[in-house]
Amino acid sequence: MTSLLSSSTDTTVGQLPPPSMAERITLIMEVFDRPHTVRTLEQVALRTHLPRSTAYRILEQLTRLRWVDRTATGYRLGQRSLSLGGREIGHSALRAAAAPVLHDLALHTNLVVHLAVLDGTEVYYLDKIGGRSVGEVPSRVGGRAPAHCTALGKAMLAWLEPERVDLEYAHGFIRRTPRSIGDLETLHCELRRVRARNGLAFERGECVSRIACVGTALRSPDGQMGAISVVGDAQTALERVAPLVIKAANVIADGLLAAVDPAESDTR
């Protein structure tokens, strides 16, 4: 037992981990010094001087409670952490990277353009840029809408694990219009269609009658960072503008990744 506890792969020699769970959680949360910081399990254990097994157990508990998200390459702050007074800071980099691209997309389509993130079963609007129908689209920056009723939301829900979707919608669905999705089976069918279209989501009259939109998620190797959409009336040929939406999303994702501090991926 002594040899296991003193192993250099588990903790730093001569430095004992703090005794209380609150202190250990605090150490782990402080490792994520920026909203988009991604840390591997090994980095967390090394920086906190916690045994690797202890760090893993706490991270998994924080993930289940949505304080931390698990990505393809490690862990980062979850939506629950970012919502505690730090949402605007956490989303400032995303808005900055997206702004010029969204303006260009609105100019080329002459339609309303949205930027949003997923917060549970809702989309949270970070930006809205007007087109000819801006007054007819009742969204607003800082506002929310049911995720399953919007192209933005469906584009992001499509990349969650099905079990996560089931958990989020365990308490049922809000229906905005008669066309709104109202059950899990229908939602999963729609999310499969979104994935089959490589992430492109459509919505016609599901959130607001006579309004339609097309959207796609902003994705990185570590997972999704948000979504963008183009909104018009029910007669808008959304299929024609869909390639522009995909191109814009790729430009925004690349710009955001390029702006991330390289120090965040170090292993020291």
HUURHU-V291097 format. One record per residue. N is the residue number from 0. RES is the residue in three letters. SS is DSSP state (helix for helix, strand for strand, loop for the rest). D_LAST is the distance of its C-alpha to the last C-alpha in whole Angstrom. Layout:
n;res;ss;d_last
N;RES;SS;D_LAST
N;RES;SS;D_LAST
This chain:
n;res;ss;d_last
0;MET;loop;28
1;THR;helix;26
2;SER;helix;24
3;LEU;helix;23
4;LEU;helix;22
5;SER;loop;20
6;SER;loop;18
7;SER;loop;15
8;THR;loop;14
9;ASP;loop;15
10;THR;loop;14
11;THR;loop;13
12;VAL;loop;16
13;GLY;loop;18
14;GLN;loop;17
15;LEU;loop;19
16;PRO;loop;19
17;PRO;loop;21
18;PRO;loop;24
19;SER;loop;25
20;MET;helix;24
21;ALA;helix;25
22;GLU;helix;22
23;ARG;helix;20
24;ILE;helix;20
25;THR;helix;20
26;LEU;helix;16
27;ILE;helix;15
28;MET;helix;17
29;GLU;helix;15
30;VAL;helix;12
31;PHE;loop;14
32;ASP;loop;14
33;ARG;loop;16
34;PRO;loop;19
35;HIS;loop;18
36;THR;loop;14
37;VAL;loop;14
38;ARG;strand;11
39;THR;loop;11
40;LEU;helix;13
41;GLU;helix;10
42;GLN;helix;7
43;VAL;helix;10
44;ALA;helix;11
45;LEU;helix;8
46;ARG;helix;8
47;THR;helix;12
48;HIS;loop;12
49;LEU;loop;15
50;PRO;loop;16
51;ARG;helix;16
52;SER;helix;19
53;THR;helix;19
54;ALA;helix;17
55;TYR;helix;18
56;ARG;helix;22
57;ILE;helix;21
58;LEU;helix;19
59;GLU;helix;23
60;GLN;helix;25
61;LEU;helix;23
62;THR;helix;24
63;ARG;helix;27
64;LEU;loop;28
65;ARG;loop;26
66;TRP;loop;24
67;VAL;strand;21
68;ASP;strand;22
69;ARG;strand;21
70;THR;loop;20
71;ALA;loop;20
72;THR;loop;16
73;GLY;loop;15
74;TYR;strand;16
75;ARG;strand;17
76;LEU;strand;20
77;GLY;loop;23
78;GLN;helix;26
79;ARG;helix;27
80;SER;helix;25
81;LEU;helix;25
82;SER;loop;29
83;LEU;loop;29
84;GLY;loop;29
85;GLY;loop;26
86;ARG;helix;28
87;GLU;helix;29
88;ILE;helix;25
89;GLY;helix;24
90;HIS;helix;27
91;SER;helix;27
92;ALA;helix;25
93;LEU;helix;27
94;ARG;helix;30
95;ALA;helix;29
96;ALA;helix;28
97;ALA;helix;31
98;ALA;helix;34
99;PRO;helix;35
100;VAL;helix;35
101;LEU;helix;37
102;HIS;helix;39
103;ASP;helix;40
104;LEU;helix;40
105;ALA;helix;43
106;LEU;helix;45
107;HIS;helix;45
108;THR;helix;46
109;ASN;loop;48
110;LEU;loop;47
111;VAL;strand;45
112;VAL;strand;41
113;HIS;strand;38
114;LEU;strand;35
115;ALA;strand;34
116;VAL;strand;31
117;LEU;strand;32
118;ASP;strand;32
119;GLY;loop;34
120;THR;loop;37
121;GLU;strand;37
122;VAL;strand;36
123;TYR;strand;35
124;TYR;strand;36
125;LEU;strand;34
126;ASP;strand;36
127;LYS;strand;40
128;ILE;strand;42
129;GLY;loop;45
130;GLY;loop;48
131;ARG;loop;51
132;SER;loop;51
133;VAL;helix;49
134;GLY;helix;51
135;GLU;helix;52
136;VAL;loop;48
137;PRO;loop;48
138;SER;loop;44
139;ARG;loop;42
140;VAL;loop;39
141;GLY;loop;38
142;GLY;loop;40
143;ARG;strand;40
144;ALA;strand;41
145;PRO;strand;41
146;ALA;helix;39
147;HIS;helix;41
148;CYS;helix;44
149;THR;loop;42
150;ALA;helix;41
151;LEU;helix;37
152;GLY;helix;37
153;LYS;helix;38
154;ALA;helix;36
155;MET;helix;33
156;LEU;helix;34
157;ALA;loop;35
158;TRP;loop;31
159;LEU;loop;31
160;GLU;loop;32
161;PRO;helix;35
162;GLU;helix;35
163;ARG;helix;33
164;VAL;helix;36
165;ASP;helix;38
166;LEU;helix;37
167;GLU;helix;36
168;TYR;loop;40
169;ALA;loop;41
170;HIS;loop;44
171;GLY;loop;45
172;PHE;loop;46
173;ILE;loop;47
174;ARG;loop;49
175;ARG;loop;50
176;THR;loop;53
177;PRO;loop;55
178;ARG;loop;52
179;SER;loop;49
180;ILE;loop;47
181;GLY;loop;49
182;ASP;loop;47
183;LEU;helix;44
184;GLU;helix;46
185;THR;helix;47
186;LEU;helix;43
187;HIS;helix;42
188;CYS;helix;44
189;GLU;helix;43
190;LEU;helix;40
191;ARG;helix;40
192;ARG;helix;42
193;VAL;helix;39
194;ARG;helix;37
195;ALA;helix;40
196;ARG;loop;40
197;ASN;loop;36
198;GLY;loop;36
199;LEU;loop;39
200;ALA;strand;40
201;PHE;strand;44
202;GLU;strand;46
203;ARG;strand;49
204;GLY;loop;51
205;GLU;loop;49
206;CYS;loop;47
207;VAL;loop;50
208;SER;loop;53
209;ARG;loop;54
210;ILE;strand;51
211;ALA;strand;48
212;CYS;strand;45
213;VAL;strand;42
214;GLY;strand;39
215;THR;strand;35
216;ALA;strand;32
217;LEU;strand;29
218;ARG;strand;27
219;SER;strand;23
220;PRO;loop;21
221;ASP;loop;20
222;GLY;strand;23
223;GLN;strand;26
224;MET;strand;26
225;GLY;strand;29
226;ALA;strand;33
227;ILE;strand;35
228;SER;strand;39
229;VAL;strand;42
230;VAL;strand;45
231;GLY;strand;49
232;ASP;strand;52
233;ALA;loop;53
234;GLN;loop;55
235;THR;loop;52
236;ALA;loop;51
237;LEU;helix;48
238;GLU;helix;47
239;ARG;helix;48
240;VAL;helix;45
241;ALA;helix;42
242;PRO;helix;41
243;LEU;helix;40
244;VAL;helix;38
245;ILE;helix;36
246;LYS;helix;36
247;ALA;helix;35
248;ALA;helix;32
249;ASN;helix;31
250;VAL;helix;30
251;ILE;helix;29
252;ALA;helix;26
253;ASP;helix;25
254;GLY;helix;25
255;LEU;helix;23
256;LEU;helix;21
257;ALA;helix;21
258;ALA;helix;21
259;VAL;loop;17
260;ASP;loop;15
261;PRO;helix;12
262;ALA;helix;9
263;GLU;helix;10
264;SER;helix;9
265;ASP;loop;6
266;THR;loop;4
267;ARG;loop;0
